[in-house]
Amino acid sequence: MTWTALALSLACCLLSFLIAAAGTGLLRRYALSRSLLDHPNARSSHTTPTPRGGGLALIGSFCLTWLASMALPGLPSLPPLPAIVMLATILAVAAIGWRDDHGGVAIGPRLGLHLIAATAAAAALGAPAPIRQMLDAWSLAWLALPLTTLALAWAINLYNFMDGLDGLAATQALFISLAAAWLGEPGSPVLVALLVLASATGGFLVFNWPPAKIFMGDVGSGALGLALAALLLAQHHWGHLSLTAALILFGVFLVDASLTLTVRFVRGDRWYEGHRTHAYQHAARRLGGHRPVSVVVALINLLWLLPLAWLAQTRPDWRAGAAVLALLPLALLAWSLGAGRNRP
């Protein structure tokens, strides 16, 4: 990357941070004026009414700044079609989330739009090479795209499920985007998008760090889940980020949400309804607040998952072992905390 490109990238990051921070502050005023508040209930992890919908500033800043960066000369950029489709699908998920924040949307239309958005993103980006190769060996190559669609749809809802503590979802997004940018190739066309997303997340986190002054809301959580998953997939294709490394980076949220959903499904609970049985929610009650959990998750990411993701990225022959070493302890920890069980 040239010095000019570096300066332009830094300018885009600064702009993304400032727009997100200013926008979140404005949205907090808007939410208070419209009584757009999350009131504590039996399924909540917070104790005081808190404005929601701040994720609109995060997603809006990311999309606007990334789009502007594509017009700047000298900056690496994705091909137009996948970039435009990614932006359109992220905004579509944000739009239905914004509507849901203002009064609720039935689960059918919401999941339907999520599936449409995931299908469009998967078609534009393509299935990961390891999945295609594995299925091709079994003469099931036609399944690669549907499985990619389901993975993207799961990322949307996974992030919505895991957005339940102050600062947790934003801290996770900041880590994933920065780590994916670092692990990929220096000239990756996804690099600027990842850095801009990290910057927008940082701007939102100014208001969301515990004790949160505003929540992300469905407008932010679902769209952020799709943005992260789609950018990691794009980084896999164009920045040569290994699929194993990408899964490891997503490890905390992937394991907690998947294990909790599986346990609740087996127990016969309504998995799609709000609850307080995620491992991170149990951890918050044990540790006495939101901040300790966000800090502990950040430390797990930096001290455990990032080195193992680096190992998976740099040593292809060690990828399977790195994935097991990364994810199995997380699953055991989530199970020991009571993921999906012991509903208070």
Contacts in CASP RR format, 6 or more apart in sequence:
PFRMAT RR
TARGET T0000
AUTHOR 0000-0000-0000
METHOD contacts of the structure
MODEL  1
MTWTALALSLACCLLSFLIAAAGTGLLRRYALSRSLLDHPNARSSHTTPT
PRGGGLALIGSFCLTWLASMALPGLPSLPPLPAIVMLATILAVAAIGWRD
DHGGVAIGPRLGLHLIAATAAAAALGAPAPIRQMLDAWSLAWLALPLTTL
ALAWAINLYNFMDGLDGLAATQALFISLAAAWLGEPGSPVLVALLVLASA
TGGFLVFNWPPAKIFMGDVGSGALGLALAALLLAQHHWGHLSLTAALILF
GVFLVDASLTLTVRFVRGDRWYEGHRTHAYQHAARRLGGHRPVSVVVALI
NLLWLLPLAWLAQTRPDWRAGAAVLALLPLALLAWSLGAGRNRP
1 9 0 8 1.000
1 76 0 8 1.000
1 186 0 8 1.000
1 187 0 8 1.000
1 191 0 8 1.000
2 74 0 8 1.000
4 74 0 8 1.000
5 74 0 8 1.000
5 75 0 8 1.000
5 76 0 8 1.000
8 69 0 8 1.000
8 72 0 8 1.000
8 74 0 8 1.000
8 75 0 8 1.000
9 69 0 8 1.000
9 75 0 8 1.000
9 191 0 8 1.000
9 192 0 8 1.000
9 195 0 8 1.000
12 65 0 8 1.000
12 66 0 8 1.000
12 68 0 8 1.000
12 69 0 8 1.000
12 72 0 8 1.000
12 75 0 8 1.000
12 192 0 8 1.000
12 195 0 8 1.000
12 196 0 8 1.000
12 199 0 8 1.000
13 195 0 8 1.000
13 196 0 8 1.000
13 198 0 8 1.000
13 199 0 8 1.000
14 199 0 8 1.000
15 65 0 8 1.000
15 68 0 8 1.000
16 61 0 8 1.000
16 62 0 8 1.000
16 65 0 8 1.000
16 196 0 8 1.000
16 197 0 8 1.000
16 199 0 8 1.000
16 200 0 8 1.000
17 61 0 8 1.000
17 199 0 8 1.000
17 200 0 8 1.000
17 202 0 8 1.000
17 203 0 8 1.000
18 203 0 8 1.000
19 57 0 8 1.000
19 60 0 8 1.000
19 61 0 8 1.000
19 64 0 8 1.000
19 65 0 8 1.000
19 200 0 8 1.000
20 57 0 8 1.000
20 58 0 8 1.000
20 60 0 8 1.000
20 61 0 8 1.000
20 62 0 8 1.000
20 199 0 8 1.000
20 200 0 8 1.000
20 201 0 8 1.000
20 202 0 8 1.000
20 203 0 8 1.000
20 204 0 8 1.000
21 57 0 8 1.000
21 202 0 8 1.000
21 203 0 8 1.000
21 204 0 8 1.000
21 206 0 8 1.000
21 207 0 8 1.000
22 57 0 8 1.000
23 54 0 8 1.000
23 57 0 8 1.000
23 61 0 8 1.000
24 54 0 8 1.000
24 55 0 8 1.000
24 57 0 8 1.000
24 58 0 8 1.000
24 203 0 8 1.000
24 204 0 8 1.000
24 206 0 8 1.000
24 207 0 8 1.000
24 208 0 8 1.000
24 214 0 8 1.000
25 57 0 8 1.000
25 207 0 8 1.000
25 214 0 8 1.000
26 57 0 8 1.000
27 51 0 8 1.000
27 53 0 8 1.000
27 54 0 8 1.000
27 55 0 8 1.000
27 56 0 8 1.000
27 57 0 8 1.000
27 214 0 8 1.000
28 51 0 8 1.000
28 54 0 8 1.000
28 207 0 8 1.000
28 213 0 8 1.000
28 214 0 8 1.000
30 36 0 8 1.000
31 37 0 8 1.000
31 51 0 8 1.000
31 52 0 8 1.000
31 53 0 8 1.000
31 54 0 8 1.000
31 214 0 8 1.000
32 51 0 8 1.000
36 51 0 8 1.000
36 52 0 8 1.000
36 53 0 8 1.000
36 101 0 8 1.000
36 102 0 8 1.000
37 49 0 8 1.000
37 50 0 8 1.000
37 51 0 8 1.000
37 52 0 8 1.000
38 44 0 8 1.000
38 46 0 8 1.000
38 49 0 8 1.000
38 50 0 8 1.000
38 51 0 8 1.000
38 52 0 8 1.000
38 215 0 8 1.000
38 217 0 8 1.000
39 49 0 8 1.000
40 46 0 8 1.000
40 47 0 8 1.000
40 48 0 8 1.000
40 49 0 8 1.000
42 276 0 8 1.000
43 273 0 8 1.000
43 274 0 8 1.000
43 275 0 8 1.000
43 276 0 8 1.000
44 276 0 8 1.000
45 164 0 8 1.000
45 165 0 8 1.000
45 276 0 8 1.000
45 281 0 8 1.000
45 284 0 8 1.000
45 290 0 8 1.000
46 166 0 8 1.000
46 212 0 8 1.000
46 290 0 8 1.000
50 212 0 8 1.000
50 213 0 8 1.000
50 214 0 8 1.000
50 215 0 8 1.000
51 213 0 8 1.000
51 214 0 8 1.000
51 215 0 8 1.000
52 101 0 8 1.000
52 214 0 8 1.000
52 215 0 8 1.000
52 216 0 8 1.000
52 217 0 8 1.000
53 98 0 8 1.000
53 101 0 8 1.000
53 214 0 8 1.000
53 215 0 8 1.000
53 216 0 8 1.000
53 217 0 8 1.000
53 218 0 8 1.000
53 219 0 8 1.000
53 220 0 8 1.000
54 204 0 8 1.000
54 207 0 8 1.000
54 208 0 8 1.000
54 214 0 8 1.000
54 215 0 8 1.000
54 216 0 8 1.000
54 217 0 8 1.000
54 219 0 8 1.000
54 220 0 8 1.000
55 204 0 8 1.000
55 216 0 8 1.000
55 217 0 8 1.000
55 219 0 8 1.000
55 220 0 8 1.000
55 221 0 8 1.000
55 223 0 8 1.000
55 224 0 8 1.000
56 94 0 8 1.000
56 98 0 8 1.000
56 219 0 8 1.000
56 220 0 8 1.000
57 200 0 8 1.000
57 204 0 8 1.000
58 170 0 8 1.000
58 200 0 8 1.000
58 201 0 8 1.000
58 203 0 8 1.000
58 204 0 8 1.000
58 216 0 8 1.000
58 220 0 8 1.000
58 224 0 8 1.000
59 90 0 8 1.000
59 91 0 8 1.000
59 94 0 8 1.000
59 200 0 8 1.000
59 219 0 8 1.000
59 220 0 8 1.000
59 223 0 8 1.000
59 224 0 8 1.000
59 227 0 8 1.000
60 94 0 8 1.000
60 200 0 8 1.000
61 200 0 8 1.000
61 203 0 8 1.000
62 90 0 8 1.000
62 196 0 8 1.000
62 197 0 8 1.000
62 200 0 8 1.000
62 227 0 8 1.000
63 87 0 8 1.000
63 90 0 8 1.000
63 91 0 8 1.000
65 196 0 8 1.000
65 199 0 8 1.000
65 200 0 8 1.000
66 83 0 8 1.000
66 87 0 8 1.000
66 192 0 8 1.000
66 193 0 8 1.000
66 196 0 8 1.000
66 197 0 8 1.000
67 87 0 8 1.000
69 75 0 8 1.000
69 77 0 8 1.000
69 192 0 8 1.000
69 193 0 8 1.000
69 196 0 8 1.000
70 77 0 8 1.000
70 78 0 8 1.000
70 83 0 8 1.000
75 192 0 8 1.000
76 187 0 8 1.000
76 188 0 8 1.000
76 189 0 8 1.000
76 191 0 8 1.000
76 192 0 8 1.000
77 83 0 8 1.000
77 189 0 8 1.000
77 192 0 8 1.000
78 86 0 8 1.000
78 189 0 8 1.000
78 190 0 8 1.000
78 193 0 8 1.000
78 234 0 8 1.000
78 238 0 8 1.000
79 189 0 8 1.000
81 124 0 8 1.000
82 124 0 8 1.000
82 125 0 8 1.000
82 234 0 8 1.000
85 120 0 8 1.000
85 121 0 8 1.000
85 123 0 8 1.000
85 124 0 8 1.000
85 125 0 8 1.000
86 121 0 8 1.000
86 124 0 8 1.000
86 125 0 8 1.000
86 227 0 8 1.000
86 230 0 8 1.000
86 231 0 8 1.000
86 234 0 8 1.000
88 120 0 8 1.000
89 117 0 8 1.000
89 118 0 8 1.000
89 120 0 8 1.000
89 121 0 8 1.000
89 226 0 8 1.000
89 230 0 8 1.000
90 117 0 8 1.000
90 223 0 8 1.000
90 226 0 8 1.000
90 227 0 8 1.000
90 230 0 8 1.000
91 223 0 8 1.000
92 113 0 8 1.000
92 116 0 8 1.000
92 117 0 8 1.000
93 113 0 8 1.000
93 114 0 8 1.000
93 117 0 8 1.000
93 156 0 8 1.000
93 222 0 8 1.000
93 223 0 8 1.000
93 226 0 8 1.000
94 219 0 8 1.000
94 220 0 8 1.000
94 222 0 8 1.000
94 223 0 8 1.000
95 219 0 8 1.000
96 105 0 8 1.000
96 109 0 8 1.000
96 110 0 8 1.000
96 113 0 8 1.000
96 114 0 8 1.000
96 218 0 8 1.000
97 105 0 8 1.000
97 110 0 8 1.000
97 217 0 8 1.000
97 218 0 8 1.000
97 219 0 8 1.000
97 220 0 8 1.000
97 222 0 8 1.000
97 223 0 8 1.000
98 218 0 8 1.000
98 219 0 8 1.000
99 105 0 8 1.000
100 110 0 8 1.000
100 218 0 8 1.000
100 219 0 8 1.000
101 217 0 8 1.000
101 218 0 8 1.000
101 219 0 8 1.000
107 272 0 8 1.000
111 153 0 8 1.000
111 157 0 8 1.000
114 153 0 8 1.000
114 156 0 8 1.000
114 157 0 8 1.000
114 222 0 8 1.000
115 149 0 8 1.000
115 153 0 8 1.000
117 152 0 8 1.000
117 153 0 8 1.000
117 156 0 8 1.000
117 226 0 8 1.000
118 149 0 8 1.000
118 150 0 8 1.000
118 152 0 8 1.000
118 153 0 8 1.000
118 156 0 8 1.000
118 226 0 8 1.000
119 149 0 8 1.000
121 152 0 8 1.000
121 226 0 8 1.000
121 230 0 8 1.000
121 233 0 8 1.000
122 145 0 8 1.000
122 148 0 8 1.000
122 149 0 8 1.000
122 152 0 8 1.000
123 145 0 8 1.000
125 148 0 8 1.000
125 230 0 8 1.000
125 233 0 8 1.000
125 234 0 8 1.000
125 237 0 8 1.000
126 144 0 8 1.000
126 145 0 8 1.000
126 148 0 8 1.000
126 233 0 8 1.000
126 237 0 8 1.000
127 144 0 8 1.000
127 145 0 8 1.000
127 147 0 8 1.000
127 148 0 8 1.000
128 148 0 8 1.000
128 233 0 8 1.000
128 236 0 8 1.000
128 237 0 8 1.000
128 243 0 8 1.000
129 236 0 8 1.000
129 237 0 8 1.000
129 243 0 8 1.000
130 243 0 8 1.000
131 144 0 8 1.000
131 147 0 8 1.000
131 148 0 8 1.000
131 243 0 8 1.000
132 141 0 8 1.000
132 144 0 8 1.000
135 141 0 8 1.000
135 142 0 8 1.000
135 143 0 8 1.000
135 144 0 8 1.000
135 147 0 8 1.000
148 233 0 8 1.000
151 229 0 8 1.000
152 226 0 8 1.000
152 229 0 8 1.000
152 230 0 8 1.000
152 233 0 8 1.000
155 225 0 8 1.000
155 226 0 8 1.000
155 228 0 8 1.000
155 229 0 8 1.000
155 250 0 8 1.000
156 222 0 8 1.000
156 223 0 8 1.000
156 225 0 8 1.000
156 226 0 8 1.000
156 229 0 8 1.000
157 222 0 8 1.000
158 225 0 8 1.000
158 253 0 8 1.000
158 254 0 8 1.000
158 257 0 8 1.000
158 258 0 8 1.000
159 169 0 8 1.000
159 221 0 8 1.000
159 222 0 8 1.000
159 224 0 8 1.000
159 225 0 8 1.000
159 228 0 8 1.000
159 253 0 8 1.000
160 218 0 8 1.000
160 221 0 8 1.000
160 222 0 8 1.000
160 225 0 8 1.000
161 257 0 8 1.000
161 260 0 8 1.000
161 261 0 8 1.000
161 278 0 8 1.000
162 168 0 8 1.000
162 169 0 8 1.000
162 172 0 8 1.000
162 221 0 8 1.000
162 253 0 8 1.000
162 256 0 8 1.000
162 257 0 8 1.000
162 278 0 8 1.000
162 280 0 8 1.000
163 169 0 8 1.000
163 215 0 8 1.000
163 216 0 8 1.000
163 217 0 8 1.000
163 220 0 8 1.000
163 221 0 8 1.000
164 278 0 8 1.000
164 280 0 8 1.000
164 281 0 8 1.000
165 210 0 8 1.000
165 280 0 8 1.000
165 281 0 8 1.000
165 284 0 8 1.000
165 290 0 8 1.000
165 293 0 8 1.000
165 294 0 8 1.000
166 208 0 8 1.000
166 209 0 8 1.000
166 210 0 8 1.000
166 211 0 8 1.000
166 212 0 8 1.000
166 290 0 8 1.000
166 291 0 8 1.000
166 294 0 8 1.000
167 205 0 8 1.000
167 208 0 8 1.000
167 209 0 8 1.000
167 210 0 8 1.000
167 212 0 8 1.000
167 290 0 8 1.000
167 294 0 8 1.000
168 280 0 8 1.000
168 290 0 8 1.000
168 293 0 8 1.000
168 294 0 8 1.000
168 297 0 8 1.000
169 216 0 8 1.000
169 221 0 8 1.000
169 224 0 8 1.000
170 201 0 8 1.000
170 202 0 8 1.000
170 204 0 8 1.000
170 205 0 8 1.000
170 208 0 8 1.000
170 209 0 8 1.000
170 216 0 8 1.000
171 205 0 8 1.000
171 294 0 8 1.000
171 297 0 8 1.000
171 298 0 8 1.000
172 252 0 8 1.000
172 253 0 8 1.000
172 297 0 8 1.000
172 301 0 8 1.000
173 197 0 8 1.000
173 198 0 8 1.000
173 201 0 8 1.000
173 224 0 8 1.000
173 225 0 8 1.000
173 228 0 8 1.000
174 198 0 8 1.000
174 201 0 8 1.000
174 202 0 8 1.000
174 205 0 8 1.000
175 249 0 8 1.000
175 298 0 8 1.000
175 301 0 8 1.000
175 302 0 8 1.000
175 306 0 8 1.000
176 228 0 8 1.000
176 232 0 8 1.000
176 249 0 8 1.000
176 250 0 8 1.000
177 194 0 8 1.000
177 195 0 8 1.000
177 197 0 8 1.000
177 198 0 8 1.000
177 201 0 8 1.000
177 228 0 8 1.000
177 231 0 8 1.000
178 194 0 8 1.000
178 195 0 8 1.000
178 198 0 8 1.000
179 249 0 8 1.000
179 301 0 8 1.000
179 306 0 8 1.000
179 309 0 8 1.000
180 190 0 8 1.000
180 194 0 8 1.000
180 231 0 8 1.000
180 232 0 8 1.000
180 235 0 8 1.000
180 241 0 8 1.000
180 246 0 8 1.000
180 249 0 8 1.000
181 188 0 8 1.000
181 190 0 8 1.000
181 191 0 8 1.000
181 194 0 8 1.000
181 195 0 8 1.000
181 198 0 8 1.000
181 235 0 8 1.000
183 241 0 8 1.000
183 245 0 8 1.000
183 249 0 8 1.000
183 309 0 8 1.000
183 310 0 8 1.000
183 313 0 8 1.000
184 191 0 8 1.000
184 235 0 8 1.000
184 239 0 8 1.000
184 240 0 8 1.000
184 241 0 8 1.000
184 313 0 8 1.000
185 239 0 8 1.000
185 240 0 8 1.000
187 239 0 8 1.000
188 235 0 8 1.000
188 238 0 8 1.000
188 239 0 8 1.000
188 240 0 8 1.000
189 234 0 8 1.000
189 238 0 8 1.000
189 239 0 8 1.000
190 231 0 8 1.000
190 234 0 8 1.000
190 235 0 8 1.000
190 238 0 8 1.000
190 239 0 8 1.000
193 231 0 8 1.000
193 234 0 8 1.000
194 231 0 8 1.000
194 235 0 8 1.000
197 227 0 8 1.000
197 228 0 8 1.000
197 231 0 8 1.000
201 224 0 8 1.000
204 216 0 8 1.000
207 213 0 8 1.000
207 214 0 8 1.000
208 214 0 8 1.000
208 215 0 8 1.000
208 216 0 8 1.000
209 291 0 8 1.000
209 294 0 8 1.000
210 289 0 8 1.000
210 290 0 8 1.000
210 291 0 8 1.000
210 294 0 8 1.000
211 290 0 8 1.000
212 290 0 8 1.000
216 224 0 8 1.000
228 250 0 8 1.000
229 250 0 8 1.000
232 241 0 8 1.000
232 246 0 8 1.000
232 249 0 8 1.000
232 250 0 8 1.000
233 246 0 8 1.000
235 241 0 8 1.000
235 246 0 8 1.000
236 242 0 8 1.000
236 243 0 8 1.000
236 246 0 8 1.000
241 313 0 8 1.000
242 312 0 8 1.000
242 313 0 8 1.000
242 316 0 8 1.000
242 319 0 8 1.000
244 312 0 8 1.000
244 319 0 8 1.000
244 320 0 8 1.000
244 322 0 8 1.000
244 323 0 8 1.000
245 309 0 8 1.000
245 310 0 8 1.000
245 312 0 8 1.000
245 313 0 8 1.000
245 319 0 8 1.000
246 309 0 8 1.000
247 254 0 8 1.000
247 323 0 8 1.000
247 327 0 8 1.000
248 305 0 8 1.000
248 308 0 8 1.000
248 309 0 8 1.000
248 312 0 8 1.000
248 322 0 8 1.000
248 323 0 8 1.000
248 326 0 8 1.000
248 327 0 8 1.000
249 301 0 8 1.000
249 305 0 8 1.000
249 306 0 8 1.000
249 309 0 8 1.000
251 305 0 8 1.000
251 326 0 8 1.000
251 327 0 8 1.000
251 330 0 8 1.000
252 297 0 8 1.000
252 300 0 8 1.000
252 301 0 8 1.000
252 305 0 8 1.000
252 330 0 8 1.000
254 327 0 8 1.000
255 327 0 8 1.000
255 330 0 8 1.000
255 331 0 8 1.000
255 334 0 8 1.000
256 278 0 8 1.000
256 279 0 8 1.000
256 280 0 8 1.000
256 330 0 8 1.000
256 334 0 8 1.000
256 339 0 8 1.000
257 278 0 8 1.000
259 279 0 8 1.000
259 331 0 8 1.000
259 334 0 8 1.000
259 335 0 8 1.000
259 339 0 8 1.000
259 340 0 8 1.000
260 277 0 8 1.000
260 278 0 8 1.000
260 279 0 8 1.000
260 334 0 8 1.000
260 339 0 8 1.000
260 340 0 8 1.000
261 271 0 8 1.000
263 277 0 8 1.000
263 339 0 8 1.000
263 340 0 8 1.000
263 341 0 8 1.000
264 270 0 8 1.000
264 271 0 8 1.000
264 275 0 8 1.000
264 277 0 8 1.000
264 340 0 8 1.000
265 271 0 8 1.000
267 340 0 8 1.000
267 341 0 8 1.000
269 275 0 8 1.000
269 340 0 8 1.000
269 343 0 8 1.000
275 340 0 8 1.000
275 343 0 8 1.000
276 343 0 8 1.000
276 344 0 8 1.000
277 338 0 8 1.000
277 339 0 8 1.000
277 340 0 8 1.000
277 341 0 8 1.000
277 342 0 8 1.000
277 343 0 8 1.000
278 339 0 8 1.000
278 340 0 8 1.000
279 333 0 8 1.000
279 334 0 8 1.000
279 335 0 8 1.000
279 337 0 8 1.000
279 338 0 8 1.000
279 339 0 8 1.000
280 293 0 8 1.000
280 297 0 8 1.000
282 337 0 8 1.000
282 338 0 8 1.000
282 339 0 8 1.000
282 342 0 8 1.000
283 292 0 8 1.000
283 293 0 8 1.000
283 296 0 8 1.000
283 337 0 8 1.000
284 290 0 8 1.000
284 292 0 8 1.000
284 293 0 8 1.000
285 344 0 8 1.000
286 337 0 8 1.000
287 293 0 8 1.000
287 296 0 8 1.000
300 330 0 8 1.000
304 326 0 8 1.000
304 329 0 8 1.000
305 326 0 8 1.000
308 322 0 8 1.000
308 323 0 8 1.000
308 325 0 8 1.000
308 326 0 8 1.000
309 322 0 8 1.000
309 326 0 8 1.000
311 318 0 8 1.000
311 322 0 8 1.000
312 318 0 8 1.000
312 319 0 8 1.000
312 322 0 8 1.000
312 323 0 8 1.000
315 322 0 8 1.000
END
